[in-house]
Amino acid sequence: MTTGEDAEKQPPHGTTLDDYTDRYSAALRGMTPSEIRALFSVANRPEVVSLAGGMPYVEALPLQSIAALVSEVVSAQGSVALQYGSGQGLPELREQICEVMDLEGIAASADDIVVTTGSQQALDMVSRVFLDPGDVVLAEGPSYVGALGTFQAAQAEVVHVAMDHDGLIPSELKATLERLRRDGRRAKFLYTVPNFHNPAGVTLTESRRDEVMALAEAYDLLVVEDNPYGLLGFEASPGRALRSRSQSRVIYLGSFSKTFAAGLRVGWVLAPHAVRDKLTMVSEAQVLSPSNLTQKVVSEYLLKYPWREQIKVFRDVYQERRDAMLHALELHMPAGITWTRPTGGFYIWLTLPEGWDAKAMVPRALAHKVAYVPGIGFYADGDGVRQMRLSYCYPPPERIAEGIRRLAGVIGEESELRETFGPMLGSGSAANRTSGRSRSRGTETPDPGTV
């Protein structure tokens, strides 16, 4: 109850920018806006080449056929498709999801799958089941911004584990687990994107997957494997998922957003049976049930359409665009700039010289009509200042080439400013001049923690 004295301390209603500040939850007050969402209003203008958003290229789908499929679902199965459904999801779709996961070596039961509204809901469900305020979550550094936001909302502490061009570094994971043990703390789980990482674009090697799972066993560590890009590899068949190595130790998140249609918002979580029950309860509390309509559309698509061939179409599209971006980077980028070379997925992770600030360069990039996501948004600890994520999934190759040409111009201007005003820009400028003497083309393996 507010006393008269308390009331005197409160500003009059309507005199602040946000009259509801004192009512918000502690969890919300700890959240920060997404770096990506903040860019969208400008980056989506037609004159801007957006290398920022990770939007799948849905135009590669046979849209007329999909329209007919949706119409057929409503006309033939509307009494089910337009009705409430099970909190766990349609049984027939869960059986089909098992077939999809089998491509990556996962043997699963449909009983242990919960269908979700995209894998983002699955992340939130896992967080609600396992995390209390102050709990520790381990995550690669950098890590998917949507996951960081979810862990932030749960008031968890994210501890990053360094990566290199072969993915998560097992020795760094072990060192982190040992440090937590010495401090009397325990990580609730490790969150990882092992295939074609968002944002780094790297893939965890097979030998490292074995090492990570061995550490999970040794330290009684739960692993949350997020795998939206696993079927979108350009150069080899999908690797064996971490879940294929352990059914009791790994919770697996999947999605049809990248391999079919993001707008349908259909994903899933595969979990040990006891955890499955808890996830279903959380899902029912959030949404009652996932959409029967979109589940039916996905199910009919998997049943009647050659979806494996469609995935190959997507792979070919994304490989062509990745190649266009890599070629443009080789052609236009000045000395001292490095980048990853993804073998699948949507993203390239670019690193600027020491002392540079990718976020500070965003306004100039937008003035040059090109957009990217600064790397700091992919860390919970303020790291990633000199990194940026470049997405090649949506623009056509010629627009990608133009976007990289514009970005190189921005980087060139920054370099000139630093050469001219180096002493005024701080100690980083000397390092920049030193790094610029050797021409770097993104082919070397970076030091741990630089991707």
PyMOL commands that set and color helices and strands:
alter all, ss='L'
color gray80, all
select helices_A, chain A and resi 4-9+21-23+26-29+35-43+58-60+63-81+91-102+110-112+118-130+145-153+170-182+206-218+242-245+257-264+273-287+292-304+307-332+362-367+375-378+397-425+428-435
alter helices_A, ss='H'
color red, helices_A
select strands_A, chain A and resi 49-50+113-116+136-141+157-164+167-168+187-192+223-226+250-255+267-270+338-339+347-351+370-371+373-374+387-391
alter strands_A, ss='S'
color yellow, strands_A
deselect
rebuild
show_as cartoon
